[in-house]
Amino acid sequence: MNWLDKTLNREDGVTAIEYALIAGVVAVVLAATVPAVGTALVPIFESVAAAL
Protein backbone atom coordinates (compact mmCIF):
# COMPACT_ATOMS: atom_id res chain seq x y z
CA MET A 1 0.00 0.00 0.00
CA ASN A 2 2.92 2.34 0.68
CA TRP A 3 4.16 1.96 -2.94
CA LEU A 4 0.67 2.75 -4.27
CA ASP A 5 0.41 5.90 -2.14
CA LYS A 6 3.81 7.12 -3.34
CA THR A 7 2.91 6.41 -6.97
CA LEU A 8 -0.42 8.21 -6.79
CA ASN A 9 1.04 11.24 -5.02
CA ARG A 10 3.94 11.84 -7.43
CA GLU A 11 3.89 15.25 -9.06
CA ASP A 12 6.44 14.70 -11.85
CA GLY A 13 3.81 13.93 -14.44
CA VAL A 14 1.70 16.89 -13.38
CA THR A 15 4.60 19.25 -13.98
CA ALA A 16 5.20 17.83 -17.44
CA ILE A 17 1.52 18.24 -18.30
CA GLU A 18 1.58 21.83 -17.08
CA TYR A 19 4.56 22.63 -19.29
CA ALA A 20 2.86 20.97 -22.26
CA LEU A 21 -0.29 23.03 -21.70
CA ILE A 22 1.72 26.24 -21.46
CA ALA A 23 3.57 25.40 -24.67
CA GLY A 24 0.26 24.67 -26.39
CA VAL A 25 -1.24 27.98 -25.31
CA VAL A 26 1.85 29.86 -26.50
CA ALA A 27 1.68 28.09 -29.86
CA VAL A 28 -2.00 28.99 -30.29
CA VAL A 29 -1.36 32.63 -29.38
CA LEU A 30 1.54 32.84 -31.82
CA ALA A 31 -0.46 31.20 -34.58
CA ALA A 32 -3.27 33.70 -34.02
CA THR A 33 -1.16 36.86 -33.80
CA VAL A 34 1.64 36.37 -36.33
CA PRO A 35 -0.59 36.65 -39.44
CA ALA A 36 -2.26 39.80 -38.09
CA VAL A 37 1.08 41.42 -37.28
CA GLY A 38 2.47 40.36 -40.65
CA THR A 39 -0.35 41.98 -42.59
CA ALA A 40 -0.02 45.15 -40.49
CA LEU A 41 3.70 45.38 -41.31
CA VAL A 42 3.32 45.03 -45.08
CA PRO A 43 2.49 48.72 -45.67
CA ILE A 44 5.41 49.79 -43.50
CA PHE A 45 7.86 47.65 -45.44
CA GLU A 46 6.38 48.83 -48.74
CA SER A 47 6.86 52.48 -47.76
CA VAL A 48 10.45 51.79 -46.69
CA ALA A 49 11.12 49.97 -49.95
CA ALA A 50 9.65 52.88 -51.94
CA ALA A 51 11.77 55.38 -50.02
CA LEU A 52 14.92 53.42 -50.79
mmCIF entry with sequence, helices, sheets and N, C-alpha, C, O atoms, coordinates in Angstrom:
data_MODEL
# 
_entry.id   MODEL 
# 
_entity.id                         1 
_entity.type                       polymer 
_entity.pdbx_number_of_molecules   1 
# 
_entity_poly.entity_id                      1 
_entity_poly.type                           'polypeptide(L)' 
_entity_poly.nstd_linkage                   no 
_entity_poly.nstd_monomer                   no 
_entity_poly.pdbx_seq_one_letter_code       MNWLDKTLNREDGVTAIEYALIAGVVAVVLAATVPAVGTALVPIFESVAAAL 
_entity_poly.pdbx_seq_one_letter_code_can   MNWLDKTLNREDGVTAIEYALIAGVVAVVLAATVPAVGTALVPIFESVAAAL 
_entity_poly.pdbx_strand_id                 A 
# 
loop_
_entity_poly_seq.entity_id 
_entity_poly_seq.num 
_entity_poly_seq.mon_id 
_entity_poly_seq.hetero 
1 1  MET n 
1 2  ASN n 
1 3  TRP n 
1 4  LEU n 
1 5  ASP n 
1 6  LYS n 
1 7  THR n 
1 8  LEU n 
1 9  ASN n 
1 10 ARG n 
1 11 GLU n 
1 12 ASP n 
1 13 GLY n 
1 14 VAL n 
1 15 THR n 
1 16 ALA n 
1 17 ILE n 
1 18 GLU n 
1 19 TYR n 
1 20 ALA n 
1 21 LEU n 
1 22 ILE n 
1 23 ALA n 
1 24 GLY n 
1 25 VAL n 
1 26 VAL n 
1 27 ALA n 
1 28 VAL n 
1 29 VAL n 
1 30 LEU n 
1 31 ALA n 
1 32 ALA n 
1 33 THR n 
1 34 VAL n 
1 35 PRO n 
1 36 ALA n 
1 37 VAL n 
1 38 GLY n 
1 39 THR n 
1 40 ALA n 
1 41 LEU n 
1 42 VAL n 
1 43 PRO n 
1 44 ILE n 
1 45 PHE n 
1 46 GLU n 
1 47 SER n 
1 48 VAL n 
1 49 ALA n 
1 50 ALA n 
1 51 ALA n 
1 52 LEU n 
# 
_struct_asym.id          A 
_struct_asym.entity_id   1 
# 
loop_
_struct_conf.conf_type_id 
_struct_conf.id 
_struct_conf.pdbx_PDB_helix_id 
_struct_conf.beg_label_comp_id 
_struct_conf.beg_label_asym_id 
_struct_conf.beg_label_seq_id 
_struct_conf.pdbx_beg_PDB_ins_code 
_struct_conf.end_label_comp_id 
_struct_conf.end_label_asym_id 
_struct_conf.end_label_seq_id 
_struct_conf.pdbx_end_PDB_ins_code 
_struct_conf.beg_auth_comp_id 
_struct_conf.beg_auth_asym_id 
_struct_conf.beg_auth_seq_id 
_struct_conf.end_auth_comp_id 
_struct_conf.end_auth_asym_id 
_struct_conf.end_auth_seq_id 
_struct_conf.pdbx_PDB_helix_class 
_struct_conf.details 
_struct_conf.pdbx_PDB_helix_length 
HELX_P HELX_P1 AA1 ASN A 2  ? LEU A 8  ? ASN A 2  LEU A 8  1 ? 7  
HELX_P HELX_P2 AA2 ASP A 12 ? ALA A 51 ? ASP A 12 ALA A 51 1 ? 40 
# 
_struct_conf_type.id          HELX_P 
_struct_conf_type.criteria    ? 
_struct_conf_type.reference   ? 
# 
loop_
_atom_site.group_PDB 
_atom_site.id 
_atom_site.type_symbol 
_atom_site.label_atom_id 
_atom_site.label_alt_id 
_atom_site.label_comp_id 
_atom_site.label_asym_id 
_atom_site.label_entity_id 
_atom_site.label_seq_id 
_atom_site.pdbx_PDB_ins_code 
_atom_site.Cartn_x 
_atom_site.Cartn_y 
_atom_site.Cartn_z 
_atom_site.occupancy 
_atom_site.B_iso_or_equiv 
_atom_site.pdbx_formal_charge 
_atom_site.auth_seq_id 
_atom_site.auth_comp_id 
_atom_site.auth_asym_id 
_atom_site.auth_atom_id 
_atom_site.pdbx_PDB_model_num 
ATOM 1   N N  . MET A 1 1  ? 0.822  -1.182 0.000   1.00 0.00 ? 1  MET A N  1 
ATOM 2   C CA . MET A 1 1  ? 0.000  0.000  0.000   1.00 0.00 ? 1  MET A CA 1 
ATOM 3   C C  . MET A 1 1  ? 0.873  1.256  0.000   1.00 0.00 ? 1  MET A C  1 
ATOM 4   O O  . MET A 1 1  ? 0.490  2.279  -0.568  1.00 0.00 ? 1  MET A O  1 
ATOM 5   N N  . ASN A 1 2  ? 2.025  1.183  0.624   1.00 0.00 ? 2  ASN A N  1 
ATOM 6   C CA . ASN A 1 2  ? 2.922  2.339  0.676   1.00 0.00 ? 2  ASN A CA 1 
ATOM 7   C C  . ASN A 1 2  ? 3.401  2.713  -0.731  1.00 0.00 ? 2  ASN A C  1 
ATOM 8   O O  . ASN A 1 2  ? 3.484  3.896  -1.059  1.00 0.00 ? 2  ASN A O  1 
ATOM 9   N N  . TRP A 1 3  ? 3.716  1.709  -1.566  1.00 0.00 ? 3  TRP A N  1 
ATOM 10  C CA . TRP A 1 3  ? 4.156  1.963  -2.943  1.00 0.00 ? 3  TRP A CA 1 
ATOM 11  C C  . TRP A 1 3  ? 3.046  2.635  -3.749  1.00 0.00 ? 3  TRP A C  1 
ATOM 12  O O  . TRP A 1 3  ? 3.310  3.545  -4.535  1.00 0.00 ? 3  TRP A O  1 
ATOM 13  N N  . LEU A 1 4  ? 1.810  2.190  -3.556  1.00 0.00 ? 4  LEU A N  1 
ATOM 14  C CA . LEU A 1 4  ? 0.674  2.750  -4.267  1.00 0.00 ? 4  LEU A CA 1 
ATOM 15  C C  . LEU A 1 4  ? 0.448  4.207  -3.869  1.00 0.00 ? 4  LEU A C  1 
ATOM 16  O O  . LEU A 1 4  ? 0.167  5.044  -4.727  1.00 0.00 ? 4  LEU A O  1 
ATOM 17  N N  . ASP A 1 5  ? 0.565  4.515  -2.598  1.00 0.00 ? 5  ASP A N  1 
ATOM 18  C CA . ASP A 1 5  ? 0.405  5.896  -2.135  1.00 0.00 ? 5  ASP A CA 1 
ATOM 19  C C  . ASP A 1 5  ? 1.477  6.801  -2.736  1.00 0.00 ? 5  ASP A C  1 
ATOM 20  O O  . ASP A 1 5  ? 1.181  7.915  -3.169  1.00 0.00 ? 5  ASP A O  1 
ATOM 21  N N  . LYS A 1 6  ? 2.719  6.326  -2.762  1.00 0.00 ? 6  LYS A N  1 
ATOM 22  C CA . LYS A 1 6  ? 3.806  7.120  -3.345  1.00 0.00 ? 6  LYS A CA 1 
ATOM 23  C C  . LYS A 1 6  ? 3.580  7.340  -4.837  1.00 0.00 ? 6  LYS A C  1 
ATOM 24  O O  . LYS A 1 6  ? 3.818  8.433  -5.351  1.00 0.00 ? 6  LYS A O  1 
ATOM 25  N N  . THR A 1 7  ? 3.127  6.314  -5.522  1.00 0.00 ? 7  THR A N  1 
ATOM 26  C CA . THR A 1 7  ? 2.907  6.411  -6.965  1.00 0.00 ? 7  THR A CA 1 
ATOM 27  C C  . THR A 1 7  ? 1.780  7.389  -7.279  1.00 0.00 ? 7  THR A C  1 
ATOM 28  O O  . THR A 1 7  ? 1.899  8.191  -8.205  1.00 0.00 ? 7  THR A O  1 
ATOM 29  N N  . LEU A 1 8  ? 0.716  7.332  -6.537  1.00 0.00 ? 8  LEU A N  1 
ATOM 30  C CA . LEU A 1 8  ? -0.425 8.214  -6.793  1.00 0.00 ? 8  LEU A CA 1 
ATOM 31  C C  . LEU A 1 8  ? -0.156 9.661  -6.392  1.00 0.00 ? 8  LEU A C  1 
ATOM 32  O O  . LEU A 1 8  ? -0.803 10.569 -6.913  1.00 0.00 ? 8  LEU A O  1 
ATOM 33  N N  . ASN A 1 9  ? 0.769  9.890  -5.490  1.00 0.00 ? 9  ASN A N  1 
ATOM 34  C CA . ASN A 1 9  ? 1.041  11.239 -5.015  1.00 0.00 ? 9  ASN A CA 1 
ATOM 35  C C  . ASN A 1 9  ? 2.230  11.898 -5.704  1.00 0.00 ? 9  ASN A C  1 
ATOM 36  O O  . ASN A 1 9  ? 2.620  13.001 -5.322  1.00 0.00 ? 9  ASN A O  1 
ATOM 37  N N  . ARG A 1 10 ? 2.812  11.254 -6.704  1.00 0.00 ? 10 ARG A N  1 
ATOM 38  C CA . ARG A 1 10 ? 3.936  11.843 -7.426  1.00 0.00 ? 10 ARG A CA 1 
ATOM 39  C C  . ARG A 1 10 ? 3.447  13.031 -8.233  1.00 0.00 ? 10 ARG A C  1 
ATOM 40  O O  . ARG A 1 10 ? 2.334  13.016 -8.758  1.00 0.00 ? 10 ARG A O  1 
ATOM 41  N N  . GLU A 1 11 ? 4.272  14.054 -8.334  1.00 0.00 ? 11 GLU A N  1 
ATOM 42  C CA . GLU A 1 11 ? 3.893  15.255 -9.056  1.00 0.00 ? 11 GLU A CA 1 
ATOM 43  C C  . GLU A 1 11 ? 4.735  15.472 -10.308 1.00 0.00 ? 11 GLU A C  1 
ATOM 44  O O  . GLU A 1 11 ? 4.598  16.509 -10.957 1.00 0.00 ? 11 GLU A O  1 
ATOM 45  N N  . ASP A 1 12 ? 5.600  14.531 -10.666 1.00 0.00 ? 12 ASP A N  1 
ATOM 46  C CA . ASP A 1 12 ? 6.445  14.701 -11.846 1.00 0.00 ? 12 ASP A CA 1 
ATOM 47  C C  . ASP A 1 12 ? 5.614  14.787 -13.111 1.00 0.00 ? 12 ASP A C  1 
ATOM 48  O O  . ASP A 1 12 ? 5.863  15.648 -13.955 1.00 0.00 ? 12 ASP A O  1 
ATOM 49  N N  . GLY A 1 13 ? 4.647  13.924 -13.256 1.00 0.00 ? 13 GLY A N  1 
ATOM 50  C CA . GLY A 1 13 ? 3.807  13.926 -14.439 1.00 0.00 ? 13 GLY A CA 1 
ATOM 51  C C  . GLY A 1 13 ? 2.951  15.175 -14.531 1.00 0.00 ? 13 GLY A C  1 
ATOM 52  O O  . GLY A 1 13 ? 2.696  15.676 -15.627 1.00 0.00 ? 13 GLY A O  1 
ATOM 53  N N  . VAL A 1 14 ? 2.509  15.676 -13.403 1.00 0.00 ? 14 VAL A N  1 
ATOM 54  C CA . VAL A 1 14 ? 1.698  16.887 -13.384 1.00 0.00 ? 14 VAL A CA 1 
ATOM 55  C C  . VAL A 1 14 ? 2.513  18.061 -13.898 1.00 0.00 ? 14 VAL A C  1 
ATOM 56  O O  . VAL A 1 14 ? 1.993  18.877 -14.659 1.00 0.00 ? 14 VAL A O  1 
ATOM 57  N N  . THR A 1 15 ? 3.750  18.166 -13.513 1.00 0.00 ? 15 THR A N  1 
ATOM 58  C CA . THR A 1 15 ? 4.603  19.252 -13.978 1.00 0.00 ? 15 THR A CA 1 
ATOM 59  C C  . THR A 1 15 ? 4.806  19.169 -15.484 1.00 0.00 ? 15 THR A C  1 
ATOM 60  O O  . THR A 1 15 ? 4.762  20.191 -16.168 1.00 0.00 ? 15 THR A O  1 
ATOM 61  N N  . ALA A 1 16 ? 5.022  17.994 -15.999 1.00 0.00 ? 16 ALA A N  1 
ATOM 62  C CA . ALA A 1 16 ? 5.203  17.831 -17.441 1.00 0.00 ? 16 ALA A CA 1 
ATOM 63  C C  . ALA A 1 16 ? 3.939  18.220 -18.190 1.00 0.00 ? 16 ALA A C  1 
ATOM 64  O O  . ALA A 1 16 ? 4.016  18.835 -19.253 1.00 0.00 ? 16 ALA A O  1 
ATOM 65  N N  . ILE A 1 17 ? 2.791  17.875 -17.658 1.00 0.00 ? 17 ILE A N  1 
ATOM 66  C CA . ILE A 1 17 ? 1.524  18.238 -18.298 1.00 0.00 ? 17 ILE A CA 1 
ATOM 67  C C  . ILE A 1 17 ? 1.335  19.746 -18.259 1.00 0.00 ? 17 ILE A C  1 
ATOM 68  O O  . ILE A 1 17 ? 0.858  20.329 -19.232 1.00 0.00 ? 17 ILE A O  1 
ATOM 69  N N  . GLU A 1 18 ? 1.693  20.381 -17.169 1.00 0.00 ? 18 GLU A N  1 
ATOM 70  C CA . GLU A 1 18 ? 1.579  21.833 -17.080 1.00 0.00 ? 18 GLU A CA 1 
ATOM 71  C C  . GLU A 1 18 ? 2.451  22.510 -18.123 1.00 0.00 ? 18 GLU A C  1 
ATOM 72  O O  . GLU A 1 18 ? 2.011  23.454 -18.780 1.00 0.00 ? 18 GLU A O  1 
ATOM 73  N N  . TYR A 1 19 ? 3.679  22.041 -18.282 1.00 0.00 ? 19 TYR A N  1 
ATOM 74  C CA . TYR A 1 19 ? 4.560  22.626 -19.294 1.00 0.00 ? 19 TYR A CA 1 
ATOM 75  C C  . TYR A 1 19 ? 4.013  22.402 -20.699 1.00 0.00 ? 19 TYR A C  1 
ATOM 76  O O  . TYR A 1 19 ? 4.123  23.282 -21.553 1.00 0.00 ? 19 TYR A O  1 
ATOM 77  N N  . ALA A 1 20 ? 3.434  21.248 -20.943 1.00 0.00 ? 20 ALA A N  1 
ATOM 78  C CA . ALA A 1 20 ? 2.856  20.969 -22.255 1.00 0.00 ? 20 ALA A CA 1 
ATOM 79  C C  . ALA A 1 20 ? 1.662  21.881 -22.530 1.00 0.00 ? 20 ALA A C  1 
ATOM 80  O O  . ALA A 1 20 ? 1.496  22.361 -23.652 1.00 0.00 ? 20 ALA A O  1 
ATOM 81  N N  . LEU A 1 21 ? 0.844  22.121 -21.533 1.00 0.00 ? 21 LEU A N  1 
ATOM 82  C CA . LEU A 1 21 ? -0.287 23.032 -21.702 1.00 0.00 ? 21 LEU A CA 1 
ATOM 83  C C  . LEU A 1 21 ? 0.173  24.456 -21.954 1.00 0.00 ? 21 LEU A C  1 
ATOM 84  O O  . LEU A 1 21 ? -0.402 25.151 -22.793 1.00 0.00 ? 21 LEU A O  1 
ATOM 85  N N  . ILE A 1 22 ? 1.191  24.899 -21.248 1.00 0.00 ? 22 ILE A N  1 
ATOM 86  C CA . ILE A 1 22 ? 1.725  26.243 -21.461 1.00 0.00 ? 22 ILE A CA 1 
ATOM 87  C C  . ILE A 1 22 ? 2.286  26.364 -22.871 1.00 0.00 ? 22 ILE A C  1 
ATOM 88  O O  . ILE A 1 22 ? 2.047  27.368 -23.543 1.00 0.00 ? 22 ILE A O  1 
ATOM 89  N N  . ALA A 1 23 ? 3.018  25.372 -23.324 1.00 0.00 ? 23 ALA A N  1 
ATOM 90  C CA . ALA A 1 23 ? 3.568  25.404 -24.675 1.00 0.00 ? 23 ALA A CA 1 
ATOM 91  C C  . ALA A 1 23 ? 2.453  25.411 -25.715 1.00 0.00 ? 23 ALA A C  1 
ATOM 92  O O  . ALA A 1 23 ? 2.567  26.092 -26.734 1.00 0.00 ? 23 ALA A O  1 
ATOM 93  N N  . GLY A 1 24 ? 1.398  24.679 -25.478 1.00 0.00 ? 24 GLY A N  1 
ATOM 94  C CA . GLY A 1 24 ? 0.265  24.666 -26.394 1.00 0.00 ? 24 GLY A CA 1 
ATOM 95  C C  . GLY A 1 24 ? -0.425 26.010 -26.468 1.00 0.00 ? 24 GLY A C  1 
ATOM 96  O O  . GLY A 1 24 ? -0.790 26.462 -27.553 1.00 0.00 ? 24 GLY A O  1 
ATOM 97  N N  . VAL A 1 25 ? -0.608 26.656 -25.324 1.00 0.00 ? 25 VAL A N  1 
ATOM 98  C CA . VAL A 1 25 ? -1.236 27.984 -25.310 1.00 0.00 ? 25 VAL A CA 1 
ATOM 99  C C  . VAL A 1 25 ? -0.360 28.993 -26.033 1.00 0.00 ? 25 VAL A C  1 
ATOM 100 O O  . VAL A 1 25 ? -0.867 29.815 -26.796 1.00 0.00 ? 25 VAL A O  1 
ATOM 101 N N  . VAL A 1 26 ? 0.936  28.946 -25.806 1.00 0.00 ? 26 VAL A N  1 
ATOM 102 C CA . VAL A 1 26 ? 1.849  29.859 -26.496 1.00 0.00 ? 26 VAL A CA 1 
ATOM 103 C C  . VAL A 1 26 ? 1.797  29.639 -27.999 1.00 0.00 ? 26 VAL A C  1 
ATOM 104 O O  . VAL A 1 26 ? 1.799  30.603 -28.765 1.00 0.00 ? 26 VAL A O  1 
ATOM 105 N N  . ALA A 1 27 ? 1.752  28.393 -28.427 1.00 0.00 ? 27 ALA A N  1 
ATOM 106 C CA . ALA A 1 27 ? 1.682  28.092 -29.858 1.00 0.00 ? 27 ALA A CA 1 
ATOM 107 C C  . ALA A 1 27 ? 0.393  28.622 -30.475 1.00 0.00 ? 27 ALA A C  1 
ATOM 108 O O  . ALA A 1 27 ? 0.415  29.150 -31.587 1.00 0.00 ? 27 ALA A O  1 
ATOM 109 N N  . VAL A 1 28 ? -0.719 28.490 -29.777 1.00 0.00 ? 28 VAL A N  1 
ATOM 110 C CA . VAL A 1 28 ? -1.996 28.991 -30.293 1.00 0.00 ? 28 VAL A CA 1 
ATOM 111 C C  . VAL A 1 28 ? -1.979 30.511 -30.378 1.00 0.00 ? 28 VAL A C  1 
ATOM 112 O O  . VAL A 1 28 ? -2.452 31.081 -31.361 1.00 0.00 ? 28 VAL A O  1 
ATOM 113 N N  . VAL A 1 29 ? -1.442 31.168 -29.365 1.00 0.00 ? 29 VAL A N  1 
ATOM 114 C CA . VAL A 1 29 ? -1.365 32.629 -29.379 1.00 0.00 ? 29 VAL A CA 1 
ATOM 115 C C  . VAL A 1 29 ? -0.474 33.105 -30.518 1.00 0.00 ? 29 VAL A C  1 
ATOM 116 O O  . VAL A 1 29 ? -0.823 34.054 -31.220 1.00 0.00 ? 29 VAL A O  1 
ATOM 117 N N  . LEU A 1 30 ? 0.661  32.463 -30.709 1.00 0.00 ? 30 LEU A N  1 
ATOM 118 C CA . LEU A 1 30 ? 1.542  32.840 -31.820 1.00 0.00 ? 30 LEU A CA 1 
ATOM 119 C C  . LEU A 1 30 ? 0.881  32.612 -33.170 1.00 0.00 ? 30 LEU A C  1 
ATOM 120 O O  . LEU A 1 30 ? 0.990  33.449 -34.067 1.00 0.00 ? 30 LEU A O  1 
ATOM 121 N N  . ALA A 1 31 ? 0.209  31.504 -33.315 1.00 0.00 ? 31 ALA A N  1 
ATOM 122 C CA . ALA A 1 31 ? -0.462 31.204 -34.582 1.00 0.00 ? 31 ALA A CA 1 
ATOM 123 C C  . ALA A 1 31 ? -1.575 32.207 -34.864 1.00 0.00 ? 31 ALA A C  1 
ATOM 124 O O  . ALA A 1 31 ? -1.866 32.492 -36.026 1.00 0.00 ? 31 ALA A O  1 
ATOM 125 N N  . ALA A 1 32 ? -2.188 32.735 -33.839 1.00 0.00 ? 32 ALA A N  1 
ATOM 126 C CA . ALA A 1 32 ? -3.272 33.699 -34.022 1.00 0.00 ? 32 ALA A CA 1 
ATOM 127 C C  . ALA A 1 32 ? -2.751 35.111 -34.283 1.00 0.00 ? 32 ALA A C  1 
ATOM 128 O O  . ALA A 1 32 ? -3.386 35.869 -35.015 1.00 0.00 ? 32 ALA A O  1 
ATOM 129 N N  . THR A 1 33 ? -1.615 35.477 -33.704 1.00 0.00 ? 33 THR A N  1 
ATOM 130 C CA . THR A 1 33 ? -1.159 36.864 -33.802 1.00 0.00 ? 33 THR A CA 1 
ATOM 131 C C  . THR A 1 33 ? -0.167 37.117 -34.932 1.00 0.00 ? 33 THR A C  1 
ATOM 132 O O  . THR A 1 33 ? -0.123 38.228 -35.461 1.00 0.00 ? 33 THR A O  1 
ATOM 133 N N  . VAL A 1 34 ? 0.612  36.145 -35.310 1.00 0.00 ? 34 VAL A N  1 
ATOM 134 C CA . VAL A 1 34 ? 1.635  36.370 -36.333 1.00 0.00 ? 34 VAL A CA 1 
ATOM 135 C C  . VAL A 1 34 ? 1.030  36.800 -37.674 1.00 0.00 ? 34 VAL A C  1 
ATOM 136 O O  . VAL A 1 34 ? 1.540  37.748 -38.271 1.00 0.00 ? 34 VAL A O  1 
ATOM 137 N N  . PRO A 1 35 ? -0.017 36.164 -38.172 1.00 0.00 ? 35 PRO A N  1 
ATOM 138 C CA . PRO A 1 35 ? -0.590 36.648 -39.440 1.00 0.00 ? 35 PRO A CA 1 
ATOM 139 C C  . PRO A 1 35 ? -1.113 38.083 -39.353 1.00 0.00 ? 35 PRO A C  1 
ATOM 140 O O  . PRO A 1 35 ? -0.948 38.856 -40.297 1.00 0.00 ? 35 PRO A O  1 
ATOM 141 N N  . ALA A 1 36 ? -1.730 38.442 -38.249 1.00 0.00 ? 36 ALA A N  1 
ATOM 142 C CA . ALA A 1 36 ? -2.257 39.799 -38.090 1.00 0.00 ? 36 ALA A CA 1 
ATOM 143 C C  . ALA A 1 36 ? -1.127 40.824 -38.047 1.00 0.00 ? 36 ALA A C  1 
ATOM 144 O O  . ALA A 1 36 ? -1.229 41.890 -38.654 1.00 0.00 ? 36 ALA A O  1 
ATOM 145 N N  . VAL A 1 37 ? -0.066 40.508 -37.342 1.00 0.00 ? 37 VAL A N  1 
ATOM 146 C CA . VAL A 1 37 ? 1.076  41.419 -37.281 1.00 0.00 ? 37 VAL A CA 1 
ATOM 147 C C  . VAL A 1 37 ? 1.758  41.496 -38.637 1.00 0.00 ? 37 VAL A C  1 
ATOM 148 O O  . VAL A 1 37 ? 2.201  42.569 -39.046 1.00 0.00 ? 37 VAL A O  1 
ATOM 149 N N  . GLY A 1 38 ? 1.846  40.386 -39.328 1.00 0.00 ? 38 GLY A N  1 
ATOM 150 C CA . GLY A 1 38 ? 2.475  40.359 -40.650 1.00 0.00 ? 38 GLY A CA 1 
ATOM 151 C C  . GLY A 1 38 ? 1.738  41.234 -41.643 1.00 0.00 ? 38 GLY A C  1 
ATOM 152 O O  . GLY A 1 38 ? 2.365  41.975 -42.399 1.00 0.00 ? 38 GLY A O  1 
ATOM 153 N N  . THR A 1 39 ? 0.416  41.160 -41.651 1.00 0.00 ? 39 THR A N  1 
ATOM 154 C CA . THR A 1 39 ? -0.348 41.984 -42.586 1.00 0.00 ? 39 THR A CA 1 
ATOM 155 C C  . THR A 1 39 ? -0.297 43.454 -42.195 1.00 0.00 ? 39 THR A C  1 
ATOM 156 O O  . THR A 1 39 ? -0.403 44.320 -43.064 1.00 0.00 ? 39 THR A O  1 
ATOM 157 N N  . ALA A 1 40 ? -0.140 43.754 -40.925 1.00 0.00 ? 40 ALA A N  1 
ATOM 158 C CA . ALA A 1 40 ? -0.022 45.145 -40.494 1.00 0.00 ? 40 ALA A CA 1 
ATOM 159 C C  . ALA A 1 40 ? 1.339  45.727 -40.875 1.00 0.00 ? 40 ALA A C  1 
ATOM 160 O O  . ALA A 1 40 ? 1.457  46.938 -41.063 1.00 0.00 ? 40 ALA A O  1 
ATOM 161 N N  . LEU A 1 41 ? 2.361  44.888 -40.990 1.00 0.00 ? 41 LEU A N  1 
ATOM 162 C CA . LEU A 1 41 ? 3.697  45.375 -41.311 1.00 0.00 ? 41 LEU A CA 1 
ATOM 163 C C  . LEU A 1 41 ? 3.941  45.547 -42.804 1.00 0.00 ? 41 LEU A C  1 
ATOM 164 O O  . LEU A 1 41 ? 4.891  46.225 -43.197 1.00 0.00 ? 41 LEU A O  1 
ATOM 165 N N  . VAL A 1 42 ? 3.110  44.951 -43.634 1.00 0.00 ? 42 VAL A N  1 
ATOM 166 C CA . VAL A 1 42 ? 3.316  45.032 -45.079 1.00 0.00 ? 42 VAL A CA 1 
ATOM 167 C C  . VAL A 1 42 ? 3.349  46.474 -45.569 1.00 0.00 ? 42 VAL A C  1 
ATOM 168 O O  . VAL A 1 42 ? 4.266  46.819 -46.314 1.00 0.00 ? 42 VAL A O  1 
ATOM 169 N N  . PRO A 1 43 ? 2.407  47.334 -45.199 1.00 0.00 ? 43 PRO A N  1 
ATOM 170 C CA . PRO A 1 43 ? 2.489  48.723 -45.669 1.00 0.00 ? 43 PRO A CA 1 
ATOM 171 C C  . PRO A 1 43 ? 3.746  49.455 -45.196 1.00 0.00 ? 43 PRO A C  1 
ATOM 172 O O  . PRO A 1 43 ? 4.286  50.298 -45.913 1.00 0.00 ? 43 PRO A O  1 
ATOM 173 N N  . ILE A 1 44 ? 4.197  49.140 -44.020 1.00 0.00 ? 44 ILE A N  1 
ATOM 174 C CA . ILE A 1 44 ? 5.407  49.785 -43.501 1.00 0.00 ? 44 ILE A CA 1 
ATOM 175 C C  . ILE A 1 44 ? 6.609  49.388 -44.342 1.00 0.00 ? 44 ILE A C  1 
ATOM 176 O O  . ILE A 1 44 ? 7.410  50.239 -44.729 1.00 0.00 ? 44 ILE A O  1 
ATOM 177 N N  . PHE A 1 45 ? 6.735  48.104 -44.622 1.00 0.00 ? 45 PHE A N  1 
ATOM 178 C CA . PHE A 1 45 ? 7.858  47.646 -45.437 1.00 0.00 ? 45 PHE A CA 1 
ATOM 179 C C  . PHE A 1 45 ? 7.761  48.178 -46.866 1.00 0.00 ? 45 PHE A C  1 
ATOM 180 O O  . PHE A 1 45 ? 8.779  48.481 -47.488 1.00 0.00 ? 45 PHE A O  1 
ATOM 181 N N  . GLU A 1 46 ? 6.541  48.291 -47.383 1.00 0.00 ? 46 GLU A N  1 
ATOM 182 C CA . GLU A 1 46 ? 6.376  48.834 -48.739 1.00 0.00 ? 46 GLU A CA 1 
ATOM 183 C C  . GLU A 1 46 ? 6.798  50.291 -48.799 1.00 0.00 ? 46 GLU A C  1 
ATOM 184 O O  . GLU A 1 46 ? 7.423  50.716 -49.771 1.00 0.00 ? 46 GLU A O  1 
ATOM 185 N N  . SER A 1 47 ? 6.462  51.067 -47.765 1.00 0.00 ? 47 SER A N  1 
ATOM 186 C CA . SER A 1 47 ? 6.857  52.480 -47.760 1.00 0.00 ? 47 SER A CA 1 
ATOM 187 C C  . SER A 1 47 ? 8.372  52.628 -47.611 1.00 0.00 ? 47 SER A C  1 
ATOM 188 O O  . SER A 1 47 ? 8.969  53.522 -48.211 1.00 0.00 ? 47 SER A O  1 
ATOM 189 N N  . VAL A 1 48 ? 8.995  51.758 -46.815 1.00 0.00 ? 48 VAL A N  1 
ATOM 190 C CA . VAL A 1 48 ? 10.451 51.790 -46.689 1.00 0.00 ? 48 VAL A CA 1 
ATOM 191 C C  . VAL A 1 48 ? 11.107 51.402 -47.996 1.00 0.00 ? 48 VAL A C  1 
ATOM 192 O O  . VAL A 1 48 ? 12.099 52.013 -48.392 1.00 0.00 ? 48 VAL A O  1 
ATOM 193 N N  . ALA A 1 49 ? 10.572 50.395 -48.677 1.00 0.00 ? 49 ALA A N  1 
ATOM 194 C CA . ALA A 1 49 ? 11.124 49.970 -49.952 1.00 0.00 ? 49 ALA A CA 1 
ATOM 195 C C  . ALA A 1 49 ? 10.969 51.078 -51.001 1.00 0.00 ? 49 ALA A C  1 
ATOM 196 O O  . ALA A 1 49 ? 11.874 51.281 -51.811 1.00 0.00 ? 49 ALA A O  1 
ATOM 197 N N  . ALA A 1 50 ? 9.852  51.789 -51.000 1.00 0.00 ? 50 ALA A N  1 
ATOM 198 C CA . ALA A 1 50 ? 9.646  52.876 -51.942 1.00 0.00 ? 50 ALA A CA 1 
ATOM 199 C C  . ALA A 1 50 ? 10.580 54.042 -51.657 1.00 0.00 ? 50 ALA A C  1 
ATOM 200 O O  . ALA A 1 50 ? 11.030 54.719 -52.581 1.00 0.00 ? 50 ALA A O  1 
ATOM 201 N N  . ALA A 1 51 ? 10.872 54.280 -50.389 1.00 0.00 ? 51 ALA A N  1 
ATOM 202 C CA . ALA A 1 51 ? 11.766 55.376 -50.021 1.00 0.00 ? 51 ALA A CA 1 
ATOM 203 C C  . ALA A 1 51 ? 13.205 55.057 -50.411 1.00 0.00 ? 51 ALA A C  1 
ATOM 204 O O  . ALA A 1 51 ? 13.984 55.966 -50.698 1.00 0.00 ? 51 ALA A O  1 
ATOM 205 N N  . LEU A 1 52 ? 13.555 53.807 -50.425 1.00 0.00 ? 52 LEU A N  1 
ATOM 206 C CA . LEU A 1 52 ? 14.918 53.420 -50.790 1.00 0.00 ? 52 LEU A CA 1 
ATOM 207 C C  . LEU A 1 52 ? 15.075 53.494 -52.299 1.00 0.00 ? 52 LEU A C  1 
ATOM 208 O O  . LEU A 1 52 ? 16.151 53.208 -52.823 1.00 0.00 ? 52 LEU A O  1 
# 
